[in-house]
Amino acid sequence: MSFITSMRMGTPTRPLSAPASPPRLRLAIPLIGLIAGLALTSSHQLAWQWVGVSLSLCAAWAGWRARPATRGSAGGPDDAVWHAWLEGSQDAVMVLTPRHDPLGRFMGHMVVQANAPAQALFLPDGASLVGQRLQDVLPAGMPESFHERLHMAWAGRQPQVDEHALHPGHALGQGEAPRWLSHQMIPLPGGVALISRDTSAAHHATEALHEQESFYRCLVDHLPMAVFARSARAHNAGRYVVWNREAAEVMQLSAEQVLGKRPEDILPPEMVERGRALDQALAQQPGVHHFPNLIYQTPKGPRVVDLTKAPIYGVDGQLDHILSIAQDVTAQRQAADQLRLASRVIDETGDAVMVTDAMDRVVMVNPAFLKMSGLRHHEVVGHDAELLGLAPLRETHLIGIQETLRGGPRWTGESPLVGPDGLLLETWLSVSVLRNEAQQVTQHIRVFNDISRLKAQQRELTEQARRDSLTGLPNRREFSDRLRMAMARARRQPQTLALMYVDLDGFKAINDQLGHAAGDRLLIEVARRMEDSVRTTDCVCRLSGDEFTVILEGAGHPDEVTRIANRIIERLAQPWQIDAHTVQARASLGAALWSRDEDLDALCQRADTAMYAAKHAGKGRFVLDTEGVWGATSMGLYAGAA
Ligand SMILES: Nc1nc2c(ncn2[C@@H]2O[C@H](COP(=O)(O)OP(=O)(O)OP(=O)(O)O)[C@@H](O)[C@H]2O)c(=O)[nH]1
């Protein structure tokens, strides 16, 4: 009978001779081995656990072998060692013995001993394992490898290990996750010890760890910033252990090229030096360090980088790694610089700028606006543009602006702005809008350019263009406009109107004798005297050279016009002193009375003709053309020579 069967029967026999050593010592060694082995089985490391199991089993077996020959009964200390191990083990232990049919053919293993964990693992709710056939208690789905190894342990007398998963649906595989069983098969005299353990927790923990690791690896890899870490441990000091995609992209160095290398193996010397200096800062003052705005020369050109460095400590409290996170802020810095520049330009520009929201409430004005309007910041920002006296941009107002802005980016035009003194400033206003992605207006931008001075100059130029520069009288162009207006008024009211042409006589001789300057002074004096001779409502103009006109509004009677002509002739004839010379201006005058259906050219023609008639009649006289007014068909000479 084998040891195993005798154990089962309660009368174990000694399969091998025991060594001739003192009984206490012979038992002490297995006992120590058993205790050490059991201690190791509670290790966190699977390998150590298995070492513990093996050690325990060997110790138990050695104890059994070392029992005194005379003490082979079931209740001896050797049996105690064996039972202590069997019952103390946290693993499921079954002692198996092969069964053969009468012809000696192998019929499988039978369980001859089993501890409580084995019972719980293989037949938790069933009958006792002992006495059962192994194939009846094993869960379905045990892999072929298990059976092969068990056979090898028994037949080949070689310890075997096997580990496999029982997938959901199998007897021991419950729930979604597969269940893992690990086995040691130790050959025993006459049988095999099958030591099994549910290693699902360890497997699941490892899988979870792998999953977690790949999750974080993926996370780090997809971060939009360069993440890299170098080892700080002596055996691996300075070598890269993390190098994510962004780091690879920025530095144009793949993870394969970088991992395991030191900075000096792959980076340019200046970058290595920089990194060393930053690491030193970290070493001097442990903690997270931020290094903003570092300029790095990368294969993609110079980049502005915000760098964060953090130490990572191991469970032993020693520095394990130095983690670096580099955020490329080149674009942000450029955008910020642009923004700052734009802001400065707006601040410095002489044009007044106002930004309002979609409801035309002021959100921003520049210093030029405050200066131009005389308002203070708090009096403007947050207020409705319309209430500030600005042209409102709402739909109901300035429809022209709204329509222009709907079709184009900008409206421009003149617009008044109330100045600091309450007077209206003339400004050139440019209105543009900002829209969101839905094309809704989000901001209005008004830019006011003060054109008051420009407008004044423009007015002055216009005025000058209509005035005779020598005498200050309206020139020929202005004369035409004024005569046209006078005719319109006369038609409207209605009232009479006469036009008089005045041409100096012998002016060329004065020019020739006294000089052009003297001639100019005479022309100025003539203008003054003519204006003095008529009412302020009458208009004296200089057409050219020594030719003048007078528009006489309300004058319609020949006597009245003749009186005015004589007055002019008299005033001009009064002697005048130019330097040492006494000068007397003489003139020929011609006038025409306007008839309601007559146009401007016809009236001018008649007055001019009358003036030439006066010249031809001997100069220094006045001829009035009354044709069409007083029924006369020819010119009448109303005044003689002055
Ligand atoms: N000083 C001066 N002379 C001018 C100006 N414009 C024209 N003249 C001169 O005025 C003169 C006008 O010519 P006329 O009307 O033919 O001279 P006139 O001697 O008055 O001749 P009658 O009209 O036939 O009497 C010319 O000699 C021009 O050179 C001016 O602005 N200043």
PDBQT file of the ligand as one rigid body, heavy atoms in Angstrom, charges set to zero:
ROOT
HETATM    1  N1  LIG A 701      -3.797 146.813 -62.897  1.00  0.00    +0.000 N 
HETATM    2  C1  LIG A 701      -4.584 145.895 -63.429  1.00  0.00    +0.000 A 
HETATM    3  N2  LIG A 701      -4.868 145.966 -64.718  1.00  0.00    +0.000 NA
HETATM    4  C2  LIG A 701      -5.687 145.039 -65.273  1.00  0.00    +0.000 A 
HETATM    5  C3  LIG A 701      -6.220 144.000 -64.519  1.00  0.00    +0.000 A 
HETATM    6  N3  LIG A 701      -6.989 143.240 -65.327  1.00  0.00    +0.000 NA
HETATM    7  C4  LIG A 701      -6.938 143.803 -66.549  1.00  0.00    +0.000 A 
HETATM    8  N4  LIG A 701      -6.157 144.905 -66.510  1.00  0.00    +0.000 N 
HETATM    9  C5  LIG A 701      -5.879 145.770 -67.570  1.00  0.00    +0.000 C 
HETATM   10  O1  LIG A 701      -7.035 146.516 -67.819  1.00  0.00    +0.000 OA
HETATM   11  C6  LIG A 701      -6.999 146.917 -69.134  1.00  0.00    +0.000 C 
HETATM   12  C7  LIG A 701      -8.369 146.749 -69.757  1.00  0.00    +0.000 C 
HETATM   13  O2  LIG A 701      -8.363 146.906 -71.113  1.00  0.00    +0.000 OA
HETATM   14  P1  LIG A 701      -9.272 147.917 -71.870  1.00  0.00    +0.000 P 
HETATM   15  O3  LIG A 701     -10.645 147.821 -71.226  1.00  0.00    +0.000 OA
HETATM   16  O4  LIG A 701      -9.143 147.620 -73.299  1.00  0.00    +0.000 OA
HETATM   17  O5  LIG A 701      -8.618 149.248 -71.574  1.00  0.00    +0.000 OA
HETATM   18  P2  LIG A 701      -9.335 150.685 -71.553  1.00  0.00    +0.000 P 
HETATM   19  O6  LIG A 701      -8.218 151.555 -71.513  1.00  0.00    +0.000 OA
HETATM   20  O7  LIG A 701     -10.191 150.752 -70.329  1.00  0.00    +0.000 OA
HETATM   21  O8  LIG A 701     -10.195 150.712 -72.822  1.00  0.00    +0.000 OA
HETATM   22  P3  LIG A 701     -11.685 151.197 -72.952  1.00  0.00    +0.000 P 
HETATM   23  O9  LIG A 701     -12.539 150.290 -72.184  1.00  0.00    +0.000 OA
HETATM   24  O10 LIG A 701     -11.972 151.129 -74.397  1.00  0.00    +0.000 OA
HETATM   25  O11 LIG A 701     -11.713 152.542 -72.396  1.00  0.00    +0.000 OA
HETATM   26  C8  LIG A 701      -5.909 146.122 -69.791  1.00  0.00    +0.000 C 
HETATM   27  O12 LIG A 701      -4.785 146.941 -70.025  1.00  0.00    +0.000 OA
HETATM   28  C9  LIG A 701      -5.550 145.068 -68.814  1.00  0.00    +0.000 C 
HETATM   29  O13 LIG A 701      -4.168 144.730 -68.857  1.00  0.00    +0.000 OA
HETATM   30  C10 LIG A 701      -5.876 143.939 -63.122  1.00  0.00    +0.000 A 
HETATM   31  O14 LIG A 701      -6.294 143.034 -62.371  1.00  0.00    +0.000 OA
HETATM   32  N5  LIG A 701      -5.061 144.908 -62.650  1.00  0.00    +0.000 N 
ENDROOT
TORSDOF 0
